[in-house]
């Protein structure tokens, strides 16, 4: 998913609740560019959007797999390397999100999100 940085009062509660309901007990992966600034992920300050998203993820039992030690967005002479791209999972004990360090010409590096599920019956 992509969320523009412009609207400041964005909430993901309704969307996340719908996808959690649809997934039920099945494995769920939510990935996207949330544009939610947090000092934990390289930004200068925490924004309300991040605090709201972090609280929602905690309340819903989502696991965040983004590693701030490997920023996803490449900074430049006036901005830092940051992590706007996040990967959350639910109902999956074996999930990983790795930064490939490949950009393909973008200012965002490609993420490889891997989940292990039960065999289909």
N, C-alpha and C positions, 0 to 999 in steps of 0.2 A: 504494500500500500504506500501511497505518497500523501503527505500532509504539507501543504504550503506553510512557510514560516509566517505569513502575514496574519491570518486570523489568530488572535491571541487567546480567545476563550474556547478553544477546541476541546471537546471531551470525547473520549473513545468508549465510554461506558456502554452506550446503546449498541454499538457495533460489536464490541468484545462480548457482550452478553448474548447477542444473537449467534455469533459463531461458536461460543461455548455451548449453547443450547443445541445447536445443530450437530456439533461433534459428540456430544454426550460423553461417554467414557472412552471414546476413540482418541488416538493421538492427535494433537492439534499443534500447528506451527503458524505463528503470526510473524511476518517479517515486513520491514518497510523503512522508509525514510520518514521519521516522525518529526524531524526538525524541532526537537525538544531539548533545549540547552541545559546542561548540567555540568558543574565543575568537575564531577567525577569522570566526565568524558571529554575533557579538554577545553570547555568553554570558560569564559571569564566569570560568569555568574549563573546561578540556578534560576530558571524561569518557572512561572506557575505551571506551564504545560507539563514540564518534567515532574514536578512535585505531584500533580494530579495523576499523571500516568504511572508513576512509581507506586502511589497509594492504591490505584486501581489494580495494577499487576499483583501487588501483595494481597489485596482483598480477594482476588479471583484465583489465587494460587498459581500464577504464571511464573515460569522460571526465565530469567533474562540470561542470554548466552553471549552477549556482546562483551568483548574483552577490551577495556579502555587502553591497555598497554599496546594494542595494535590498532591505531586510529584508521577509520574507514575513509574519511574525507581528507584529501590532500590539501594542506594549507598553502599559502603563498606569502609574499613579502609583508602583507598586512593582516593575515589571519593565521590561526594555529591549525595544526592537524586536529581533527575532531571526530566524534563518533555519532553522527545523526542516524545512521542505519542500525536498527535494532532487530534482534531475533528473540522471540519468546516462544516457549513451548508449554504444553500442559499434557498430563497423562503420558509422559515419555521419559523414562529414566535414562535412556541412552541417546542423548542429543549433543551436538557439538556445532559450534559456529567458528569457522576459521577464516582469517583474512588471507586471500591468495596473493596479495600485494600487486596484483595485475590491475591496470586502470583502463586499458583499451582506449586511451585518449580522454577519458572522463576525469573529473576531479574526485570521483568516488572509486575506491578500490572494490573489486569483486569479492563478495562473501560466499563461502561454501558452507551451507547449513546441511548437516547430515543428521537424520533420525533413523533409529533402528526400531522396527515394528515387529509385531508377531506375524508369522506366516498367515496368508489368507487361507480360509477354509472353504 
